[in-house]
Amino acid sequence: MTAITIEALKEQQQIIQQQSESAGESTQSLPSLDEVEQILGYEFNNKRLLEEAFTHASLGLGFSNERLEYVGDSVLNLLFTKQQFFEYPDLPPGPLTRLRAANVDTEKLARAAVKHGLHRYLRHKKPLLKEQIRQFSEEIQRYPLHSNGLVDVPKALADLVESTIGAVFIDTNSLDVVWKVFKDLLEPIIRRETLKIHPVTQLYEVCQKRNLKVKFVDLWKESTGFDVFVDDQLVGRGKCSLKKEIAHNRAAKDALDNILRILDEKDTNINIVEERNV
C-alpha cells in the first residue's frame, strides 16, 4: 500500500471523527475499549482507529469497521502468503492457496475473536448476535482446530478481527508490526500436517477410489436437511435450519463416517475369508 493511500485513509479518519462528534450519539452505554489494547499487546497512536474497528454498521453512527475490514482482509492474506512462502519452500501454489484459505476463512478468524474475548467489545445493535456467538462458542468445542463447514459462524466476529488487523496496519504502516501483534492471537495456525480435507471433497474422493456413486438428495425446503446415497444405499443425513450449505456439509460428514466404517468392515471380512482359504 502506497504512502499516498495511507495519507488518504488518515484523512478519512478525521472525517469520521467529525461525523461521530456531530452525530451526538451517547457512548456511555457502549463497552469500553481500554482492555482491547491489553489483549492485543499493542497501544494505538490513533485511538479513533481502534474505535472504528470495533464499531459495527448496525450502530448507525455514520461510520463503521467495514473499510478497515477491507484493509485487514488484504493485509492478512498477504501476511500468510509471505509466511507460508518461506515456511514451505517446496510446496506448489495449489496447496499453498488451500493452506492460506484455511487460516483466513470466516470460522478461523471468528474462533480467534471468541478465544481472546474480542467479541465482548464489539459495539453493535444486532439483537441476535449474542445468542449466535453463544451457540458458536459451544459448537466449536467439538472441533478443536476447525469444523470444515459444520458450524454456523457469526460473520461479524471474523469481520471484527479483520478490521482490527486493518486498524493496526493503518496505525503503523508496517506489515512486520501487524504480524508481530497477531501471530500469537491467530494460533493455533493450521499447517500442512493439520490441514483437513472438506467433508464433501473427501467423500467424493473416497467413493471415486472404490468406483462408488454418490448422490445428494436436497430436502432442505421440506426438512432443512440432506440425504446422501452411495450406490443407492442411504449412508448419511445432515440438518441445519440456518444455512443450507451447512446441512449439505453435515450430511457429507455423516456419510463419510459411515462409509469409512462400512468399507473397513468389508475389508476386514475379505481378509478373514482370504486367510481361511490359505
Disulfide bonds with the S-S distance in Angstrom:
none
